[in-house]
Amino acid sequence: MSLSTLTPTDPRPEPPERPGEDDCCRSGCDPCIFDLYQEEMDRYRAALAAWEAREAERQRAQ
């Protein structure tokens, strides 16, 4: 059996790194860096939910 068959190919998604308070310029940018972070978090939550569903299915199949 090769290592590739033993290595997971569907890793759990990682959350985006939250910007620091000092990363915002506080000039009213649109979009603000925190708006972009929230969009990334929305994508992360969706990816995590899909991954959890796949992982649950994989566990049931074993």
N, CA, C and O atoms as a MOPAC input file, in Angstrom:
PM7 MOZYME 1SCF
protein

 N      0.84500 1    -1.17400 1     0.00000 1
 C      0.00000 1     0.00000 1     0.00000 1
 C      0.89200 1     1.24000 1     0.00000 1
 O      1.85200 1     1.31300 1     0.76700 1
 N      0.58400 1     2.20000 1    -0.84500 1
 C      1.42200 1     3.38900 1    -0.93500 1
 C      1.04100 1     4.40700 1     0.13300 1
 O     -0.05900 1     4.37200 1     0.68500 1
 N      1.96700 1     5.30500 1     0.40800 1
 C      1.72800 1     6.34500 1     1.39500 1
 C      0.56200 1     7.23200 1     0.97500 1
 O     -0.18000 1     7.71700 1     1.82900 1
 N      0.39100 1     7.44900 1    -0.31700 1
 C     -0.68700 1     8.32400 1    -0.78100 1
 C     -2.05800 1     7.77000 1    -0.42700 1
 O     -3.00200 1     8.54100 1    -0.25400 1
 N     -2.19000 1     6.45600 1    -0.31700 1
 C     -3.48200 1     5.90100 1     0.06100 1
 C     -3.71300 1     6.01200 1     1.55900 1
 O     -4.84800 1     5.88400 1     2.01600 1
 N     -2.66000 1     6.24800 1     2.33100 1
 C     -2.80300 1     6.38100 1     3.76800 1
 C     -2.90300 1     7.84000 1     4.21300 1
 O     -3.37200 1     8.11600 1     5.31700 1
 N     -2.47700 1     8.75400 1     3.38500 1
 C     -2.47700 1    10.16200 1     3.72500 1
 C     -3.83400 1    10.76900 1     3.39100 1
 O     -4.33600 1    10.59600 1     2.28000 1
 N     -4.43300 1    11.48200 1     4.35400 1
 C     -5.72600 1    12.10400 1     4.04700 1
 C     -5.59300 1    13.12900 1     2.93000 1
 O     -4.64900 1    13.91900 1     2.91100 1
 N     -6.52900 1    13.11100 1     2.01200 1
 C     -6.50200 1    14.06300 1     0.90200 1
 C     -7.56300 1    15.13400 1     1.07600 1
 O     -7.72900 1    15.99100 1     0.20800 1
 N     -8.27800 1    15.09300 1     2.18200 1
 C     -9.34500 1    16.05500 1     2.44200 1
 C     -9.14500 1    16.63800 1     3.83700 1
 O     -9.88500 1    16.30400 1     4.76200 1
 N     -8.14000 1    17.51300 1     3.99300 1
 C     -7.87200 1    18.05300 1     5.32900 1
 C     -8.98300 1    18.98600 1     5.80200 1
 O     -9.67600 1    19.61000 1     4.99900 1
 N     -9.13300 1    19.06600 1     7.11100 1
 C    -10.10600 1    19.98000 1     7.71000 1
 C     -9.72900 1    21.41600 1     7.32900 1
 O     -8.55800 1    21.78700 1     7.41800 1
 N    -10.70200 1    22.22300 1     6.90700 1
 C    -10.40800 1    23.61500 1     6.56700 1
 C     -9.86900 1    24.38000 1     7.78200 1
 O    -10.24600 1    24.10800 1     8.92200 1
 N     -9.00300 1    25.31800 1     7.51700 1
 C     -8.42800 1    26.16000 1     8.56200 1
 C     -9.11300 1    27.52300 1     8.52600 1
 O     -9.36500 1    28.06100 1     7.44700 1
 N     -9.41300 1    28.08300 1     9.69000 1
 C    -10.04300 1    29.40800 1     9.69200 1
 C     -9.05700 1    30.47500 1     9.24400 1
 O     -7.84600 1    30.32600 1     9.40900 1
 N     -9.58300 1    31.54800 1     8.67800 1
 C     -8.69000 1    32.63900 1     8.28600 1
 C     -8.15100 1    33.33600 1     9.53100 1
 O     -8.75500 1    33.28500 1    10.60200 1
 N     -7.02300 1    33.97700 1     9.37000 1
 C     -6.43600 1    34.71800 1    10.47800 1
 C     -7.15200 1    36.05600 1    10.61600 1
 O     -7.30500 1    36.79900 1     9.64600 1
 N     -7.58500 1    36.34800 1    11.83300 1
 C     -8.28200 1    37.61500 1    12.08000 1
 C     -7.27200 1    38.75900 1    12.02700 1
 O     -6.19000 1    38.67200 1    12.60600 1
 N     -7.64000 1    39.83600 1    11.32300 1
 C     -6.74500 1    40.98500 1    11.29800 1
 C     -6.62000 1    41.59100 1    12.69900 1
 O     -7.55100 1    41.52200 1    13.50100 1
 N     -5.49200 1    42.16500 1    12.97100 1
 C     -5.30600 1    42.86300 1    14.22700 1
 C     -6.00700 1    44.21700 1    14.19200 1
 O     -6.26700 1    44.76800 1    13.12200 1
 N     -6.30400 1    44.73700 1    15.35800 1
 C     -6.95500 1    46.05100 1    15.42600 1
 C     -6.13000 1    47.11800 1    14.71200 1
 O     -6.68800 1    48.04900 1    14.13100 1
 N     -4.82700 1    46.99100 1    14.75100 1
 C     -3.95300 1    47.97700 1    14.10800 1
 C     -3.89000 1    47.80600 1    12.59000 1
 O     -3.32900 1    48.65300 1    11.89600 1
 N     -4.46300 1    46.71400 1    12.07000 1
 C     -4.46800 1    46.50300 1    10.62300 1
 C     -5.50200 1    47.37800 1     9.92500 1
 O     -5.41600 1    47.59900 1     8.71700 1
 N     -6.47100 1    47.87100 1    10.67400 1
 C     -7.51100 1    48.74600 1    10.11400 1
 C     -7.00200 1    50.17900 1    10.10900 1
 O     -6.42100 1    50.64400 1    11.09000 1
 N     -7.22100 1    50.87500 1     9.00300 1
 C     -6.74400 1    52.26400 1     8.89500 1
 C     -7.74200 1    53.26600 1     9.47500 1
 O     -7.42200 1    54.44100 1     9.65000 1
 N     -8.94700 1    52.79300 1     9.76900 1
 C    -10.00000 1    53.61600 1    10.37600 1
 C    -10.36400 1    54.85000 1     9.53200 1
 O    -10.66800 1    55.92100 1    10.05600 1
 N    -10.32100 1    54.65600 1     8.22500 1
 C    -10.67700 1    55.77200 1     7.34300 1
 C    -11.99900 1    55.52400 1     6.61900 1
 O    -12.35900 1    56.26900 1     5.70700 1
 N    -12.71600 1    54.48600 1     7.02200 1
 C    -14.01100 1    54.22000 1     6.40900 1
 C    -13.93300 1    53.49600 1     5.08000 1
 O    -14.83300 1    53.62400 1     4.25000 1
 N    -12.88000 1    52.74700 1     4.87100 1
 C    -12.72300 1    51.99600 1     3.62100 1
 C    -13.94500 1    51.10700 1     3.37600 1
 O    -14.55000 1    50.58500 1     4.31200 1
 N    -14.28400 1    50.95100 1     2.12200 1
 C    -15.37100 1    50.05200 1     1.75000 1
 C    -14.89100 1    49.19200 1     0.59900 1
 O    -14.84000 1    49.67500 1    -0.53200 1
 N    -14.54300 1    47.95700 1     0.83300 1
 C    -14.77200 1    47.23600 1     2.08700 1
 C    -13.60000 1    47.42600 1     3.05300 1
 O    -12.44900 1    47.60800 1     2.65600 1
 N    -13.94500 1    47.37700 1     4.31800 1
 C    -12.94100 1    47.41800 1     5.38300 1
 C    -12.26800 1    46.04500 1     5.47500 1
 O    -12.85000 1    45.04000 1     5.06600 1
 N    -11.07800 1    46.00400 1     5.99500 1
 C    -10.36900 1    44.73000 1     6.16600 1
 C    -11.18400 1    43.75900 1     7.02700 1
 O    -11.09600 1    42.54400 1     6.84900 1
 N    -11.97700 1    44.30100 1     7.96100 1
 C    -12.81200 1    43.44300 1     8.80300 1
 C    -14.03400 1    42.92200 1     8.03300 1
 O    -14.53800 1    41.84200 1     8.33900 1
 N    -14.51400 1    43.68100 1     7.03800 1
 C    -15.57400 1    43.18500 1     6.16400 1
 C    -15.05000 1    41.99700 1     5.35400 1
 O    -15.72700 1    40.97900 1     5.21300 1
 N    -13.84000 1    42.14500 1     4.82800 1
 C    -13.22800 1    41.06200 1     4.05100 1
 C    -13.00400 1    39.83900 1     4.92900 1
 O    -13.19500 1    38.70800 1     4.48300 1
 N    -12.60300 1    40.06100 1     6.16500 1
 C    -12.41500 1    38.95400 1     7.11000 1
 C    -13.74300 1    38.23200 1     7.34100 1
 O    -13.77900 1    37.00100 1     7.36200 1
 N    -14.82600 1    38.98000 1     7.51400 1
 C    -16.13200 1    38.34000 1     7.72500 1
 C    -16.54900 1    37.52200 1     6.50100 1
 O    -17.14100 1    36.45200 1     6.64900 1
 N    -16.24900 1    38.00800 1     5.30500 1
 C    -16.53600 1    37.23400 1     4.09500 1
 C    -15.71600 1    35.94100 1     4.08200 1
 O    -16.22600 1    34.87900 1     3.72400 1
 N    -14.44800 1    36.04000 1     4.47300 1
 C    -13.60500 1    34.84500 1     4.55200 1
 C    -14.15000 1    33.87300 1     5.59400 1
 O    -14.13300 1    32.66100 1     5.38000 1
 N    -14.63500 1    34.40000 1     6.72600 1
 C    -15.21000 1    33.54000 1     7.76200 1
 C    -16.46600 1    32.84100 1     7.25500 1
 O    -16.68500 1    31.67000 1     7.56400 1
 N    -17.29100 1    33.53800 1     6.48600 1
 C    -18.48300 1    32.91500 1     5.90000 1
 C    -18.08700 1    31.75000 1     4.99200 1
 O    -18.68900 1    30.67700 1     5.04500 1
 N    -17.06200 1    31.97500 1     4.15200 1
 C    -16.58200 1    30.90300 1     3.26500 1
 C    -15.99500 1    29.75000 1     4.08200 1
 O    -16.20900 1    28.58100 1     3.76000 1
 N    -15.26000 1    30.08400 1     5.13500 1
 C    -14.68800 1    29.05600 1     6.00500 1
 C    -15.79200 1    28.22400 1     6.65400 1
 O    -15.71300 1    26.99600 1     6.66100 1
 N    -16.81200 1    28.87100 1     7.19500 1
 C    -17.91000 1    28.13700 1     7.85100 1
 C    -18.61000 1    27.20500 1     6.86600 1
 O    -18.96000 1    26.07900 1     7.21900 1
 N    -18.81400 1    27.66500 1     5.63900 1
 C    -19.44100 1    26.81900 1     4.62100 1
 C    -18.53800 1    25.63800 1     4.27500 1
 O    -19.00800 1    24.50700 1     4.15400 1
 N    -17.24300 1    25.90200 1     4.11600 1
 C    -16.29400 1    24.82700 1     3.79900 1
 C    -16.19800 1    23.83100 1     4.94500 1
 O    -16.09900 1    22.62500 1     4.72000 1
 N    -16.22600 1    24.33600 1     6.17500 1
 C    -16.15700 1    23.45300 1     7.34100 1
 C    -17.40200 1    22.58200 1     7.42900 1
 O    -17.29700 1    21.38700 1     7.70300 1
 N    -18.57000 1    23.15400 1     7.20200 1
 C    -19.81000 1    22.36500 1     7.23600 1
 C    -19.78000 1    21.27500 1     6.17100 1
 O    -20.18600 1    20.14200 1     6.43000 1
 N    -19.30400 1    21.60900 1     4.97900 1
 C    -19.21500 1    20.60400 1     3.91000 1
 C    -18.20500 1    19.52400 1     4.27900 1
 O    -18.44400 1    18.34000 1     4.04200 1
 N    -17.08100 1    19.92600 1     4.85600 1
 C    -16.07300 1    18.95300 1     5.27100 1
 C    -16.62000 1    18.03900 1     6.35800 1
 O    -16.41800 1    16.82600 1     6.30800 1
 N    -17.31600 1    18.61600 1     7.34500 1
 C    -17.88800 1    17.80800 1     8.42500 1
 C    -18.89700 1    16.79700 1     7.88300 1
 O    -18.96000 1    15.66500 1     8.36100 1
 N    -19.68200 1    17.20200 1     6.88900 1
 C    -20.63600 1    16.27700 1     6.27600 1
 C    -19.90200 1    15.14400 1     5.56300 1
 O    -20.29000 1    13.98100 1     5.67100 1
 N    -18.82800 1    15.49400 1     4.82800 1
 C    -18.04700 1    14.44300 1     4.15900 1
 C    -17.39600 1    13.51700 1     5.16500 1
 O    -17.35800 1    12.30300 1     4.96700 1
 N    -16.88200 1    14.08900 1     6.24900 1
 C    -16.20900 1    13.30000 1     7.28000 1
 C    -17.20700 1    12.35400 1     7.96500 1
 O    -16.87900 1    11.19900 1     8.23600 1
 N    -18.41000 1    12.83700 1     8.24000 1
 C    -19.44300 1    11.99400 1     8.85000 1
 C    -19.80100 1    10.84300 1     7.90900 1
 O    -19.97600 1     9.70700 1     8.34900 1
 N    -19.90800 1    11.14000 1     6.63100 1
 C    -20.20900 1    10.09200 1     5.64800 1
 C    -19.08100 1     9.06800 1     5.58100 1
 O    -19.32300 1     7.86400 1     5.49600 1
 N    -17.84800 1     9.56200 1     5.62100 1
 C    -16.69800 1     8.66300 1     5.59200 1
 C    -16.69600 1     7.76500 1     6.82100 1
 O    -16.40300 1     6.57300 1     6.72000 1
 N    -17.01700 1     8.32300 1     7.96800 1
 C    -17.05600 1     7.53400 1     9.20200 1
 C    -18.14000 1     6.45500 1     9.13500 1
 O    -17.93500 1     5.32800 1     9.58800 1
 N    -19.30300 1     6.81400 1     8.56200 1
 C    -20.39100 1     5.82400 1     8.43400 1
 C    -20.00100 1     4.70300 1     7.47700 1
 O    -20.40600 1     3.55500 1     7.65900 1
 N    -19.20200 1     5.04500 1     6.44300 1
 C    -18.82500 1     4.05800 1     5.43800 1
 C    -17.78300 1     3.06200 1     5.96400 1
 O    -17.59400 1     1.99900 1     5.37400 1
 N    -17.12100 1     3.39300 1     7.04700 1
 C    -16.06600 1     2.49700 1     7.55000 1
 C    -16.63500 1     1.36700 1     8.37000 1
 O    -15.88600 1     0.52600 1     8.86600 1

